[in-house]
Amino acid sequence: MSGGPSSGVTVSSNAKTVYEEVKKDKKYRYVIYHIKESKEIDVESTGDRNLTYNDFLNELTRLKTDCRYSVFDFPANIPVEGSKDTSSMSVDRLILLKWCPEDANVKQKMLYSSSYEALKRALVGIYKYIQACDLDEASLATVEGSVKGISGN
């Protein structure tokens, strides 16, 4: 018996494949994952490259009180080191968001919390990990600040 995650939930090979398609091939802007039958983290939906972070948030909020994980390929303008002017370059930063609304089912919250580490280990190359239970914690400003290294309140 291998030392798997404490919840016993595994990460599907499809979940890893689609993540690589975001990371390397820039095929999607985001992926939303769910835990299927309390056993396996798998892809629930993907978002086209032309979608924005707000489109993504709209999809999350439509889930009402369901927990989810998601990977978002976040475009960020990073100041160019050593340049005399204030130039910046656009880079994509992969963020992994654990979304557990306040009024989600307690058992579901516990399952998503205990399975988060397994997903973190499976998805190599994530720039920032964010946990949110409301739209403020998942807001564009919060994530943008986090990605650029600006600490919020």
C-alpha positions in Angstrom: 0.0 0.0 0.0 1.5 3.3 -1.1 1.4 6.4 1.1 -1.3 8.2 -0.8 -3.3 11.2 0.3 -5.1 11.0 3.6 -8.5 11.2 1.9 -7.8 8.3 -0.4 -8.7 10.5 -3.3 -6.5 10.1 -6.4 -5.8 12.4 -9.3 -7.0 11.0 -12.7 -4.5 10.8 -15.6 -7.0 13.0 -17.5 -6.7 15.7 -14.9 -2.9 15.7 -15.4 -3.1 15.6 -19.2 -5.5 18.6 -19.4 -3.2 20.5 -17.0 -0.3 19.9 -19.3 -2.4 21.1 -22.2 -2.9 24.4 -20.3 0.7 24.6 -19.2 2.6 23.6 -22.3 0.2 23.9 -25.3 -1.8 26.9 -24.0 -4.9 25.0 -25.1 -7.2 26.3 -22.4 -7.4 29.4 -20.2 -8.6 27.4 -17.2 -9.6 23.9 -16.0 -12.2 23.2 -13.3 -11.8 20.0 -11.4 -14.2 18.1 -9.2 -13.9 15.1 -7.0 -15.9 12.3 -8.7 -17.8 9.9 -6.4 -15.5 10.9 -3.5 -12.7 8.9 -5.2 -11.0 10.7 -7.9 -10.1 14.3 -9.0 -11.1 14.7 -12.6 -11.8 17.5 -15.1 -15.3 18.9 -15.0 -14.9 21.7 -17.5 -12.3 23.8 -19.4 -12.4 27.4 -20.6 -11.3 28.7 -24.0 -8.1 30.8 -24.2 -10.0 33.9 -25.1 -12.0 33.8 -21.8 -11.1 36.2 -19.0 -10.7 35.7 -15.3 -14.2 37.2 -14.7 -15.7 34.6 -17.1 -14.0 32.0 -15.0 -15.4 33.5 -11.7 -18.9 33.6 -13.3 -18.6 29.8 -13.9 -17.4 29.2 -10.4 -20.3 31.2 -8.8 -22.8 29.2 -10.9 -21.8 26.1 -8.9 -23.5 27.8 -5.9 -22.3 25.8 -2.8 -20.1 23.2 -4.5 -16.4 23.1 -3.8 -14.0 22.8 -6.8 -10.4 23.1 -7.7 -9.3 25.0 -10.7 -6.1 25.9 -12.6 -6.1 29.3 -14.3 -3.4 30.5 -16.7 -3.2 34.0 -15.4 -1.7 36.7 -17.7 0.4 39.0 -15.6 2.6 42.0 -16.5 5.9 41.6 -14.7 8.4 44.5 -14.5 11.5 43.7 -16.5 14.5 43.6 -14.2 17.4 45.9 -14.9 15.6 48.0 -17.6 15.9 51.7 -17.3 12.3 52.5 -18.2 9.3 51.0 -16.6 8.8 48.3 -19.2 7.1 45.1 -18.3 6.6 41.8 -20.1 3.5 39.7 -20.2 3.9 36.2 -18.7 1.3 33.6 -17.8 1.3 32.4 -14.3 -0.4 29.2 -13.4 -2.6 29.4 -10.3 -4.3 26.6 -8.5 -7.4 27.7 -6.7 -9.3 25.7 -4.1 -12.8 27.0 -4.0 -14.9 26.0 -1.0 -17.8 28.4 -0.4 -18.7 29.2 3.2 -22.1 27.4 2.9 -20.8 24.3 1.2 -21.5 20.9 2.8 -19.1 20.3 5.7 -18.3 16.8 4.4 -17.5 18.1 1.0 -15.3 20.9 2.4 -13.4 18.3 4.4 -12.9 16.1 1.4 -11.7 18.9 -0.8 -9.3 20.2 2.0 -7.8 16.7 2.6 -7.4 16.0 -1.1 -5.8 19.3 -2.0 -2.2 18.1 -1.3 -2.6 15.2 -3.7 -3.6 17.6 -6.5 -0.8 20.0 -5.6 1.7 17.2 -5.9 0.3 16.0 -9.2 0.4 19.4 -11.0 4.0 20.4 -11.3 4.8 24.0 -12.1 2.0 25.9 -10.3 3.1 29.5 -9.5 0.7 30.3 -6.8 -1.8 28.4 -4.6 -4.9 30.2 -3.5 -7.7 29.1 -1.2 -11.0 31.0 -1.4 -14.3 30.6 0.3 -15.9 33.8 -1.1 -15.6 36.0 -4.1 -13.4 38.6 -2.3 -10.7 35.9 -1.7 -11.0 34.8 -5.4 -11.4 38.3 -6.9 -9.3 39.6 -9.8 -7.6 42.2 -7.6 -6.7 39.6 -5.0 -5.3 37.1 -7.5 -3.5 39.8 -9.5 -1.9 41.1 -6.3 -0.9 37.6 -5.3 0.6 36.8 -8.7 2.6 40.1 -8.8 3.8 39.6 -5.3 1.8 42.5 -3.9 0.5 41.6 -0.5 -3.2 42.5 0.1 -4.8 43.5 3.3 
